[in-house]
Amino acid sequence: MTSLHLPWRFQRLLVEEAAREDEVARRVQSRLPHLPVEIIRDTGDLRRRINDPLADISQAKRTLLLAHQKGPFWRPCPGTKGYLCCGYQVLQVATGCPMDCSYCILQSYLNLPAITIFTNVYDLLTELQTRLTASPPQIWRLGTGEFADSLALDDLMGLNQPLIQFFARQSHAVLEIKTKCTLIEPLLPLGPNPQVIFAWSLNPPKIIRQEEHYTAPLEARLRAARRAAAAGFRLAFHFDPLIYYPDWQNDYRQTVELLFQVVPPEAIAWISLGALRFMPRLKAIIRSRFPASRIAEEEFITALDGKQRYFKTLRIEMYAGLLKWIRQQAPEVLVYLCMESPSIWQAVFGFVPAGGELPRLLDRAAEKGWTQPR
């Protein structure tokens, strides 16, 4: 499937009573004037409507909900016991994604039959300012791409502009905007701003075509990254999930080579590697929603975190290959593993970052090229 102008795929617009007068809610409705609007009392009403989770996934891709974030926006990455966590902090500004990757873990965590935008932006910015002001003098790495794509809905939300301007004024925090699309042009005039990192998930063109539906092609992602770097933003890339298939070595090697043909290595803050992993219930969802996909048919083991993972030897082979190809192109770029065990780190890198060393490595990369707040 090809990349689309994503917001126009929506068929329904739900608005929580508390969100009706928010600026973001008015903005969204002005951009989607053709959609019927249903006012709901609260999100509990929607949860009670869920009957068939598989059917509701497809419905959710076509339904947009505007609601208030009732809990904190800022949440630590949950991590998993026995696996090394990088200390990432999550800003939950939206949940769900109009793109449709076969492997997306959000499919197995569905609790609302809608893609949700949280409209109480004032509360978000107030929470950020309060926590950063009160925090000790350390680096905070925050991102909006954990529960939603950071850019796919920005034409509707308009959230990245105030966030970028906010982080430009911070002395010890960076914002990572993680995406599989290319809707960056309205944000480029806000650079230079090295405290904002535009990040793209990468996979070979074959995987993008077969598994990452409605996302931008590889070359389009890389060209967008080059434009972001030219505007004075820093970059990150995530080879996550790495997906095994015959001839994966050749395709991933060519993807790495293309990355560095297009993007200047000195603009890259970090690159992460993570092999395909998922909770067991996702396998049935993939088979049902994407019957042509074969990614769930490989051999997996149930790991310590309860997730299905490739065998250890295969993960080591894939990580070592990607690391080698990246090092050949950019020896100085920081490469790390996302949610992997100490034994895998030892086999791939020859050391285990212990005692908080991995977060410190990323913090130092975040500080590289730091500017004084404006």
N, C-alpha and C positions, 0 to 999 in steps of 0.2 A: 504494500500500500504506500502511496505517496504522501508527502507532508501536506497538510491542509491548513487553512486559516482556522485554527481550532475553535474559537468561541462560537462560530456559526454552526457547529454541529449540535448545539443545545436545542432541545425541543420544549423544555418546561423551565420555568423560573419560580422557585419557592423563596419567600421572604419571611423570615422570623419577625414576629411583631416588634421585638425590641430593636431590630436593625432597620426598620422602615425609613427612618429619617437620617441615617448615617450618610455621609458624603459618598462613601464607596458604593452603598446601595443605590443611591441616585445615579451615580456614574454608570454602574452596570446596566440599570434599566434604560438609561438614555442610549446605550450602545446596542441593546437588544430590544428595540421597541416592538418587534414583531412577535415576541414570545408572550404567551398567556402567563399572568402572574397570579400565584396563589399565596395568600397570607396564611401562615400557620402560627399557632400559639408558641410552640417551642420545638426543639429537635426531638423531644420525647415522643411527640405525635408520630414522627417518621419512623422511629425505631419500632413502634408498635405495629407499623404497617408491613414490616419485612416478613415475607412468607417463604419464598424460595430464594436462598442467597445467590445461586447461580443466575437466575433470571434477573435478580436485582442488580447484579454487576453490570449487565448490559443496559439496564434502565438508568443506572447511576451515571453512565457515560453521557447520557443525553439530558440529564437533569442537573440544574445548578441551584444551589441553596445559598442564600445570604443569611448569615447568623452571627451571633455574638460568641466570642471565645469566653466560656464561663470560667475555665481554669487558667493557669499561667500560660503565656505564650512561650516563655523560655523554659526548656526542659533539657536535662542532660541526656545524651545518647545512652540508652539503657545498657548497652554492652552485654556481655555474656560471660559468666564465670568460666575460667579456664582458657579464655581467649583474650588476646591483648587488645585493649581499647585505646583509641587515640585521644580521648578526652574532648571529643567534639560536643558542641552544644547546639540544640535544635530550637529553631523558632517555628512554632506551629501556627502559621498564618493561613493555611488552607489544608484541606485533606482531599485526596483523590486527584485524578489526572485525566484530562480528555484524550491523551494519547493512550495506546493500548498495547503495551509490551506483554508478550505471552507469559513471561517469567515474573511479572510484577507481584511482589509480596503483598501489596495492598489488597489484592483480590481475596486473600485469605483472612483479612482482618476487617472485612466489611461490616459496619454496624449502622450505616446510614445509606439509603438508596439514592444518593446524590453526591455530586462533587460540591464541596463546601468551601466558601470564601468567608473568612471572618472579617467583619466590617468595622469592628471597634478599634480603629487604627490609633486613636488617641491613647487608649489603654495600653496598646503595644509599645508605643514610644515612651510612655510614662514608665512602664515596667522596665524597659531597657535602661532608661536614664537612672532610675532609682537603683537598680542592681549594679550597674557599672560604677556609679558614684560610691556605693557602699562597699564594693569589692576590694580585696587587697590588691597590691600592685603586681598583677599577673596579666598574661595575655589570654584573652578570650577569643576562641574561634567559633563563630556562630554561623549557622546556615539555615536557609528556608527550604531546602530541597529534600528533606527526609520523608515527609508525608505528602508531598505534591511537587510537581516540577516548578522550579522557581520563576520561570519565564512564560510558561504556556498560557497563563491566565492574566499576564500583566497588562495586556491591552485593555482588559476589562477592569482590573483592580487598580492599576496605577500605583501600586505599592512600592515598587523598587525605587522610584525617584525619591520619595521622602526617606527611605531606608539608606540609600546611598549618601544622601546629604547628611543624614544623622551620623553615619559612621565616619564621614570625613572629619567630623569634629571630635572624634574619640581618640584618646591617647593610648589605650591598651586593648583594643578590640578590632577584629576584622570580620567582614561579612563575606560568606561564600554563597554565590548565586549559581545553583547547580541546575543543569538543563539538558534536554535533548533537542531543543529547537533553536531558532536563530533570531528571535524577535528582540534585537538589542538596539536598533537604530535610535529610538527615542532616548536611550540612556547614555549614548556615547558623548553628548555634549557635557555630561556631568563629570567627565574625566579632565585631567588626570586625578586618579585617586587610588593609590596603591593599597589602601586599607579595604578595598573591595576587590574580591577575587571572582572572576567569572570562570565557572567550571563546567566542562562538558563530559558526559559519559560517552565512551568510545567503544565501538565494536567493528569488526570487518563489515564491508558493504553487504555481504551475503547474510549475516545475522541481522543487520538492520532491516533488510528487505523482508526476511522471513519471520522475524520475531518482534521487531520494534515498530509496530504499526502506527501510522500517522506521525512519525517523528521525522526530523530533518535528515537528509543523506549525510554520510560521513564528510564529504568534501565541503558541503554547506556549513556543517558545524565548525570545521577547521577554518574556513574563510571568516566566519563570524568571530572566532577566537582571535584571528589575526587583526581584525578591525578593532576588537576590544583592547588588544595590546597596544595598537597604534594610538588609541585614544588615551592611554595612560593608566589602564587597569592591569592588574596581574591576572594570571591564568592558573587553572589546575585542570587535571584530566583524571578520569576514573575509568580504568579498564575493569569494570565491575557491573555485571558478572562476566567473567571469562567463561566461555562456553566451549566445551569439547565437541569436536566433530572431525571426521577425516579431513586431512589437509589443514587443520587449524594452524599448524606452525607457519606455513607459507602465508596464509591470510593475515594472521596477526603480525607477522614480521613486516609485511607490506603496509599494514596499517600504521605501525610505529614509524616506518620510513616516511610515509606520507605526512604524518604529524609533524615531523621535524623539517620536512621540505616546506611546509606552509607556515609554521609557527616558530618564532624565535625562542630558543631554549632559555635565554636569560629572562624572559617574561614569565616563566613557569615557577610557581611557588612549590608545588608538589604534584606527584602522580601516585595514585593508589591502585593496588591490584587486589581483586577479590574473586574467587572462583564461585560459580553458580551454587547456591545453597537455598533451601526453602523448607518450611514446615511440611510434614507429610501430607496434610490436607490440600496443599496447593497442587499436587500431582493430578488429582481428579479434576480440579478446576481447569488446568491446562488442557487435559485430554478432552474435556467437554467443550470449552470455548475455542480451542485452537486445535482441532483434530489433525491438521496437517503438520503440526509441530512435532519434532522428535526429541526435543531437549529433555523431556522427562523420562525418556525411555532408556537412557544410559544406566550404567551400574552405579548405584549410590550406597553409602552406608549411613546408618543413623549415628550422628556424632554426639559428643557430650552435651551439646546444647539442644538435642532433640531434633536438629535439622538434618535434612538429607544433604550429604556432601559427596563429592567425588572421593575416590580412594586417595589416601595420603600420597602415594607415589605419583599419581597423575597430577595432583595439585602442585607438588614440588616441581614436576617437569614443566608445567605451564608457567608457574611463577618464575622459575629460573630462565626459561626462554624469553619471557617478556623483559625481565631484568637485564639480560644480556643485550637484547636489541636496543633497549632504551640507553644503556650505558655506552653502547657503540656510538650513539648519536649525541648524547648529552651526559657526559660523565658526572657533572656536578649537580644534576637535578635530584632532589630528594624523592626517593621511591619508598613506599611502605605498603604493608599488607593490611587489609581491612578485616578485622575480626578473625584472626588466625591464631593457631596454637603456638606456644614457644618452640615446640619441636620443628614445626614448619619454618619458623623464622631461622632457627639454627641451620637447617638444611639448605635454605635458599641464600641467606645473607652471611652465614658463618658466625652470627652472634644473636643474642636475645636481648632486646631492650627491656631492662628490668627496672623496677622501682620508679615508675613514672618517666622513664627515659624517652619513650615514644612520644608522649605529649610534649616533652621539652624539645625534641627534634622538630616537631611541627611548629611549636611556638617560635623557635629561632627562625624557621623558614618564613613564618608570618611576619616577623620583624624585619626581614631583609628588604631593603629598599623603603623602609618606613619614612614617613614624612611627619612633620609637626602638624597637629590638627589645625584646620582652617577656622 
